[in-house]
Amino acid sequence: MDGGYNAWRLTALSPLPTWALALLALAALAAVALSWRGLRGEPRRGRRIALLTLRTISAALAVFLLAEPAVELLQTARVRNRFAILVDGSRSMKFPVEADGPARSAAAAAFLADHRRELERLSDRVDLEWWSFGEDVAPTDAGEATRGIPPRAGRTDLMAALRGAATGAGGSTRKLAGVLVVSDGADNARLAEGLNPEARAEVRALGVPVNAVAVGRDAPRDLAIERVAVDDFAFVRSTVTVEATLRARGFANEEVKVVLRREGAVVASSTVRLERGKDRYTVPLTFAPDQTGTFVFTVAAPVLPGETVTENNTRSFVLRVIRDRVRVLLVAGRPSWDVRFLRGLLKQDPNVDLVSFFILRSNTDDPGPQSELSLIPFPVQEIFGDQLRTFDAVIFENFAYAPYRGLDIEHYLPNLRDYVRNGGALAMVGGEQSFGDARYGATPLADVLPVAPIDGTTMFEGEVHPRLTPEGRRHPLASLVPGDAQNEAAWAALPAATAINLTRALPAGSGAAVLLEAPSVLVGGRPAPLVAVREIGAGRTLAVTTDASWRWGFQAAESGQGNRAYLRFWSSALRWLVRDPGLAPIQVEPDAPAVEPGSPVGLSISVRAPDWGPGAGRRVDAELVDEAGRSVARGQAIAGADGNARVELVPPGPGAYKIVARSDAREGGQAPETATAAVAVRGAGPEDADAAPHPDLLSALAEATGGAFSAIPGGGLPRLALADPEVVEIGRRKAVPIWDRAWYLAALALALAGEWVLRRRWGYW
């Protein structure tokens, strides 16, 4: 073609719209059809053919002239399309390509280096693009691909990689001519279950052939903990079953012992016999946790001789162990309204397992047989001896030990003191047989009580309205409603107590704090404590110096206020005593329960001051402790104005780690507060759990899209399939009419005249 035109196409120059031309074409067809219908009665075949031919020619010429056809000359050029080479950079590429062979990433790099010239010859037809992929796709270059893409990605997503290549860098508008995937095919995302019909349709919709080179043909000998199924939390002293899925390839007729460890100690184990032809086994591991907290557990299988991959023989997880029910021992000196209400509250709480004893004798009664002192014989030795540590909290309600020396209770008071110091909880509630009247000031319990009993004093009788102290305004135990002003108003609105035991507040530095005081009753020139708390050693104690707290529920409800304040007070008191994590003065929480190898563990630490306000300026130390009890990482931070601090620790490698956070030493030389948590560093993520290559997936991708397939070791570069390049007009165009010829009009006139003459001659008109 002249003028630089290199392509042409037919077009119509008619000013009529397309729908009008379509109607004209239908009219022409109708004219031919009517002519054929009218000639069906003509016996002579020659006449029928002649008339129908003339009518058809006339109709075609009429439509041709009305459409005004033309030849459009075009100046066009072909656009260079892209060809993407996708190289797998996931962690499964670190596994050997075959037994005693190089890593798959090294084998892929060597393959690309050997065939680099062949691939670069494609640049005569397309633009080559090099990409690495794992969870996502990222551009790389030929040099890095032939040296070896580092196998670091924690997941393989082939579908996302193909979509990313189709989009191109920066959202390129140029068409993708084809793809070459170099991978082991170990997809663990969209194509983890293979190329199902939906995935097949999705990959075909990309519209490009996917060529593939599978790195690795056969699965190596491997024993792996593929997955672990367990609830997010468990109850202390209740049976927990962890279901581990063990996968075995290349082994048979061997016994394998799978163990469950908590911070290095084996808590459960199970033995599995491997069978030929079976590669997955469900292994139940059952145990009963004996303490609350957040722990890292590790399921481990042994490393067998000849095993190629050992990184996936363990899998760690975090399990939170909570109390199913708080076990409380209530010992009451005699029945009273306060005992009745407190016992009823504890019995109705489904989270409390209550054991209670009532002493039925007053201080002036003559000592008698043990069987006369309670509804059942009081098992002093069992309760305050071996079984004491099984209780989460002990409550003495208006109870005096002295009159019952026949039971030898006094001998067990040091046990109760040590129980508190070792992490137990004790609450002493007032009454005429409590505190100073019972002469607790001269017993070992005085060492742990939050107030100082005044031995020999009697109770103050009269109305006492509770008042919050500065410490009480911040302490969660004294919080009835949110907001400082609202909380003070709620306490002020409660009915008054009718009597209190006279005690003294402990000096600063003792770890004790008075939360509620009696402003109208002075002891040593200071208001007498009404509610006080103390942290001593690892334990906590509570003193309520009145036996009239029941009035905050019963009489408040009678006056229309409801009993919510009474329920809230004792519920918070019990939670604080047993160290409910939500009320701990220092709390540590990892950003995630498990992290990938090499990633830091981010910790959020919240610390409160002894008065329960934000621990602004307090130093917090955090460390990671491995299963052997060794500290492997340490960090330090200063709490901000809100009492919060951030620390990041880097674990040395995969495994289970305990997190220990400590605040600096508090006033009075008390031990620093400690909080614990746990974190797992994955040793066997999705990429590590299964060491088998999946060439079948890559072969299916190639077959579904019309691409070519090969596998190494042994295979070469397949004959790559490429889509035809797109043709785009980029230059001039010129329309050359072909309808404006006189002989077209003459032919139409002759056809019409011929049909008219013949019809007249043969008698049709």
Secondary structure as GFF3:
##gff-version 3
##sequence-region A 1 765
A	DSSP	beta_strand	7	12	.	.	.	ID=ss1
A	DSSP	alpha_helix	18	38	.	.	.	ID=ss2
A	DSSP	alpha_helix	45	67	.	.	.	ID=ss3
A	DSSP	beta_strand	69	78	.	.	.	ID=ss4
A	DSSP	beta_strand	81	88	.	.	.	ID=ss5
A	DSSP	three_ten_helix	91	94	.	.	.	ID=ss6
A	DSSP	alpha_helix	104	114	.	.	.	ID=ss7
A	DSSP	alpha_helix	116	120	.	.	.	ID=ss8
A	DSSP	three_ten_helix	121	124	.	.	.	ID=ss9
A	DSSP	beta_strand	126	133	.	.	.	ID=ss10
A	DSSP	beta_strand	137	139	.	.	.	ID=ss11
A	DSSP	alpha_helix	142	147	.	.	.	ID=ss12
A	DSSP	alpha_helix	158	167	.	.	.	ID=ss13
A	DSSP	beta_strand	176	183	.	.	.	ID=ss14
A	DSSP	alpha_helix	197	204	.	.	.	ID=ss15
A	DSSP	beta_strand	210	215	.	.	.	ID=ss16
A	DSSP	beta_strand	222	229	.	.	.	ID=ss17
A	DSSP	beta_strand	233	235	.	.	.	ID=ss18
A	DSSP	beta_strand	240	249	.	.	.	ID=ss19
A	DSSP	beta_strand	255	262	.	.	.	ID=ss20
A	DSSP	beta_strand	265	273	.	.	.	ID=ss21
A	DSSP	beta_strand	280	287	.	.	.	ID=ss22
A	DSSP	beta_strand	293	300	.	.	.	ID=ss23
A	DSSP	beta_strand	314	322	.	.	.	ID=ss24
A	DSSP	beta_strand	326	332	.	.	.	ID=ss25
A	DSSP	alpha_helix	337	348	.	.	.	ID=ss26
A	DSSP	beta_strand	352	358	.	.	.	ID=ss27
A	DSSP	three_ten_helix	370	372	.	.	.	ID=ss28
A	DSSP	alpha_helix	380	381	.	.	.	ID=ss29
A	DSSP	pi_helix	382	386	.	.	.	ID=ss30
A	DSSP	three_ten_helix	388	390	.	.	.	ID=ss31
A	DSSP	beta_strand	393	397	.	.	.	ID=ss32
A	DSSP	three_ten_helix	402	407	.	.	.	ID=ss33
A	DSSP	alpha_helix	409	421	.	.	.	ID=ss34
A	DSSP	beta_strand	425	429	.	.	.	ID=ss35
A	DSSP	three_ten_helix	435	438	.	.	.	ID=ss36
A	DSSP	three_ten_helix	440	442	.	.	.	ID=ss37
A	DSSP	three_ten_helix	444	447	.	.	.	ID=ss38
A	DSSP	beta_strand	451	453	.	.	.	ID=ss39
A	DSSP	beta_strand	460	464	.	.	.	ID=ss40
A	DSSP	beta_strand	467	468	.	.	.	ID=ss41
A	DSSP	alpha_helix	470	474	.	.	.	ID=ss42
A	DSSP	three_ten_helix	476	478	.	.	.	ID=ss43
A	DSSP	alpha_helix	484	492	.	.	.	ID=ss44
A	DSSP	beta_strand	497	500	.	.	.	ID=ss45
A	DSSP	beta_strand	503	505	.	.	.	ID=ss46
A	DSSP	beta_strand	512	523	.	.	.	ID=ss47
A	DSSP	beta_strand	526	536	.	.	.	ID=ss48
A	DSSP	beta_strand	539	544	.	.	.	ID=ss49
A	DSSP	three_ten_helix	549	552	.	.	.	ID=ss50
A	DSSP	alpha_helix	554	558	.	.	.	ID=ss51
A	DSSP	alpha_helix	564	577	.	.	.	ID=ss52
A	DSSP	three_ten_helix	581	583	.	.	.	ID=ss53
A	DSSP	beta_strand	586	590	.	.	.	ID=ss54
A	DSSP	beta_strand	594	595	.	.	.	ID=ss55
A	DSSP	beta_strand	601	607	.	.	.	ID=ss56
A	DSSP	beta_strand	619	625	.	.	.	ID=ss57
A	DSSP	beta_strand	631	638	.	.	.	ID=ss58
A	DSSP	beta_strand	644	649	.	.	.	ID=ss59
A	DSSP	beta_strand	655	663	.	.	.	ID=ss60
A	DSSP	three_ten_helix	667	669	.	.	.	ID=ss61
A	DSSP	beta_strand	674	681	.	.	.	ID=ss62
A	DSSP	alpha_helix	686	689	.	.	.	ID=ss63
A	DSSP	alpha_helix	695	705	.	.	.	ID=ss64
A	DSSP	beta_strand	709	712	.	.	.	ID=ss65
A	DSSP	beta_strand	727	737	.	.	.	ID=ss66
A	DSSP	alpha_helix	742	761	.	.	.	ID=ss67
###
